[in-house]
Amino acid sequence: MSRNFEECFSQLKETEESAAECIHCLKKNGEQIFFDPDLKRMRMGRELYDPKYGHVMQTISDLLKIKSLEDYQEKDREFNLTMY
């Protein structure tokens, strides 16, 4: 399987806009992104079998200030996170 999605993380900066662009890039590369209520953060589908991306998804969630489903829905409206 291609690892092109990993390039999305290389442009991540300490801003909400950068975090949102990273999510857009991941989705363009076929990654499934969702809010996990148990972890209270956004999660990549592949984390279910490969946990090594958890730290970067935590960083993205922190940058977007997402700690609840309501936060996720608000940021989705603001940045169109589910556009792809």
MODELLER restraints for C-alpha pairs under 7 A, 6 or more apart:
rsr = mdl.restraints
at = mdl.atoms
rsr.add(forms.Gaussian(group=physical.xy_distance, feature=features.Distance(at['CA:5:A'], at['CA:26:A']), mean=5.57, stdev=0.5))
rsr.add(forms.Gaussian(group=physical.xy_distance, feature=features.Distance(at['CA:5:A'], at['CA:29:A']), mean=5.56, stdev=0.5))
rsr.add(forms.Gaussian(group=physical.xy_distance, feature=features.Distance(at['CA:8:A'], at['CA:22:A']), mean=5.47, stdev=0.5))
rsr.add(forms.Gaussian(group=physical.xy_distance, feature=features.Distance(at['CA:8:A'], at['CA:25:A']), mean=5.70, stdev=0.5))
rsr.add(forms.Gaussian(group=physical.xy_distance, feature=features.Distance(at['CA:8:A'], at['CA:26:A']), mean=6.27, stdev=0.5))
rsr.add(forms.Gaussian(group=physical.xy_distance, feature=features.Distance(at['CA:9:A'], at['CA:22:A']), mean=6.43, stdev=0.5))
rsr.add(forms.Gaussian(group=physical.xy_distance, feature=features.Distance(at['CA:12:A'], at['CA:18:A']), mean=5.56, stdev=0.5))
rsr.add(forms.Gaussian(group=physical.xy_distance, feature=features.Distance(at['CA:12:A'], at['CA:19:A']), mean=6.21, stdev=0.5))
rsr.add(forms.Gaussian(group=physical.xy_distance, feature=features.Distance(at['CA:12:A'], at['CA:22:A']), mean=6.47, stdev=0.5))
rsr.add(forms.Gaussian(group=physical.xy_distance, feature=features.Distance(at['CA:14:A'], at['CA:63:A']), mean=6.71, stdev=0.5))
rsr.add(forms.Gaussian(group=physical.xy_distance, feature=features.Distance(at['CA:15:A'], at['CA:63:A']), mean=6.21, stdev=0.5))
rsr.add(forms.Gaussian(group=physical.xy_distance, feature=features.Distance(at['CA:16:A'], at['CA:63:A']), mean=5.40, stdev=0.5))
rsr.add(forms.Gaussian(group=physical.xy_distance, feature=features.Distance(at['CA:16:A'], at['CA:64:A']), mean=5.11, stdev=0.5))
rsr.add(forms.Gaussian(group=physical.xy_distance, feature=features.Distance(at['CA:19:A'], at['CA:60:A']), mean=5.35, stdev=0.5))
rsr.add(forms.Gaussian(group=physical.xy_distance, feature=features.Distance(at['CA:19:A'], at['CA:63:A']), mean=6.50, stdev=0.5))
rsr.add(forms.Gaussian(group=physical.xy_distance, feature=features.Distance(at['CA:19:A'], at['CA:64:A']), mean=6.70, stdev=0.5))
rsr.add(forms.Gaussian(group=physical.xy_distance, feature=features.Distance(at['CA:20:A'], at['CA:79:A']), mean=6.36, stdev=0.5))
rsr.add(forms.Gaussian(group=physical.xy_distance, feature=features.Distance(at['CA:20:A'], at['CA:81:A']), mean=6.63, stdev=0.5))
rsr.add(forms.Gaussian(group=physical.xy_distance, feature=features.Distance(at['CA:23:A'], at['CA:81:A']), mean=6.62, stdev=0.5))
rsr.add(forms.Gaussian(group=physical.xy_distance, feature=features.Distance(at['CA:24:A'], at['CA:81:A']), mean=6.43, stdev=0.5))
rsr.add(forms.Gaussian(group=physical.xy_distance, feature=features.Distance(at['CA:27:A'], at['CA:84:A']), mean=6.02, stdev=0.5))
rsr.add(forms.Gaussian(group=physical.xy_distance, feature=features.Distance(at['CA:28:A'], at['CA:84:A']), mean=6.53, stdev=0.5))
rsr.add(forms.Gaussian(group=physical.xy_distance, feature=features.Distance(at['CA:31:A'], at['CA:44:A']), mean=6.74, stdev=0.5))
rsr.add(forms.Gaussian(group=physical.xy_distance, feature=features.Distance(at['CA:31:A'], at['CA:45:A']), mean=6.95, stdev=0.5))
rsr.add(forms.Gaussian(group=physical.xy_distance, feature=features.Distance(at['CA:32:A'], at['CA:44:A']), mean=5.65, stdev=0.5))
rsr.add(forms.Gaussian(group=physical.xy_distance, feature=features.Distance(at['CA:32:A'], at['CA:45:A']), mean=5.11, stdev=0.5))
rsr.add(forms.Gaussian(group=physical.xy_distance, feature=features.Distance(at['CA:33:A'], at['CA:42:A']), mean=6.73, stdev=0.5))
rsr.add(forms.Gaussian(group=physical.xy_distance, feature=features.Distance(at['CA:33:A'], at['CA:43:A']), mean=5.62, stdev=0.5))
rsr.add(forms.Gaussian(group=physical.xy_distance, feature=features.Distance(at['CA:33:A'], at['CA:44:A']), mean=4.68, stdev=0.5))
rsr.add(forms.Gaussian(group=physical.xy_distance, feature=features.Distance(at['CA:33:A'], at['CA:45:A']), mean=6.16, stdev=0.5))
rsr.add(forms.Gaussian(group=physical.xy_distance, feature=features.Distance(at['CA:34:A'], at['CA:42:A']), mean=5.52, stdev=0.5))
rsr.add(forms.Gaussian(group=physical.xy_distance, feature=features.Distance(at['CA:34:A'], at['CA:43:A']), mean=5.43, stdev=0.5))
rsr.add(forms.Gaussian(group=physical.xy_distance, feature=features.Distance(at['CA:34:A'], at['CA:44:A']), mean=6.62, stdev=0.5))
rsr.add(forms.Gaussian(group=physical.xy_distance, feature=features.Distance(at['CA:35:A'], at['CA:41:A']), mean=5.75, stdev=0.5))
rsr.add(forms.Gaussian(group=physical.xy_distance, feature=features.Distance(at['CA:35:A'], at['CA:42:A']), mean=4.33, stdev=0.5))
rsr.add(forms.Gaussian(group=physical.xy_distance, feature=features.Distance(at['CA:35:A'], at['CA:43:A']), mean=5.97, stdev=0.5))
rsr.add(forms.Gaussian(group=physical.xy_distance, feature=features.Distance(at['CA:35:A'], at['CA:69:A']), mean=6.44, stdev=0.5))
rsr.add(forms.Gaussian(group=physical.xy_distance, feature=features.Distance(at['CA:35:A'], at['CA:72:A']), mean=6.89, stdev=0.5))
rsr.add(forms.Gaussian(group=physical.xy_distance, feature=features.Distance(at['CA:36:A'], at['CA:42:A']), mean=5.92, stdev=0.5))
rsr.add(forms.Gaussian(group=physical.xy_distance, feature=features.Distance(at['CA:36:A'], at['CA:43:A']), mean=6.23, stdev=0.5))
rsr.add(forms.Gaussian(group=physical.xy_distance, feature=features.Distance(at['CA:37:A'], at['CA:68:A']), mean=6.80, stdev=0.5))
rsr.add(forms.Gaussian(group=physical.xy_distance, feature=features.Distance(at['CA:40:A'], at['CA:67:A']), mean=4.93, stdev=0.5))
rsr.add(forms.Gaussian(group=physical.xy_distance, feature=features.Distance(at['CA:40:A'], at['CA:68:A']), mean=5.85, stdev=0.5))
rsr.add(forms.Gaussian(group=physical.xy_distance, feature=features.Distance(at['CA:41:A'], at['CA:58:A']), mean=6.29, stdev=0.5))
rsr.add(forms.Gaussian(group=physical.xy_distance, feature=features.Distance(at['CA:41:A'], at['CA:61:A']), mean=5.58, stdev=0.5))
rsr.add(forms.Gaussian(group=physical.xy_distance, feature=features.Distance(at['CA:41:A'], at['CA:66:A']), mean=6.17, stdev=0.5))
rsr.add(forms.Gaussian(group=physical.xy_distance, feature=features.Distance(at['CA:41:A'], at['CA:67:A']), mean=5.54, stdev=0.5))
rsr.add(forms.Gaussian(group=physical.xy_distance, feature=features.Distance(at['CA:42:A'], at['CA:57:A']), mean=6.13, stdev=0.5))
rsr.add(forms.Gaussian(group=physical.xy_distance, feature=features.Distance(at['CA:42:A'], at['CA:61:A']), mean=5.77, stdev=0.5))
rsr.add(forms.Gaussian(group=physical.xy_distance, feature=features.Distance(at['CA:43:A'], at['CA:57:A']), mean=6.02, stdev=0.5))
rsr.add(forms.Gaussian(group=physical.xy_distance, feature=features.Distance(at['CA:47:A'], at['CA:53:A']), mean=6.45, stdev=0.5))
rsr.add(forms.Gaussian(group=physical.xy_distance, feature=features.Distance(at['CA:47:A'], at['CA:54:A']), mean=6.71, stdev=0.5))
rsr.add(forms.Gaussian(group=physical.xy_distance, feature=features.Distance(at['CA:66:A'], at['CA:72:A']), mean=5.60, stdev=0.5))
rsr.add(forms.Gaussian(group=physical.xy_distance, feature=features.Distance(at['CA:76:A'], at['CA:82:A']), mean=6.48, stdev=0.5))
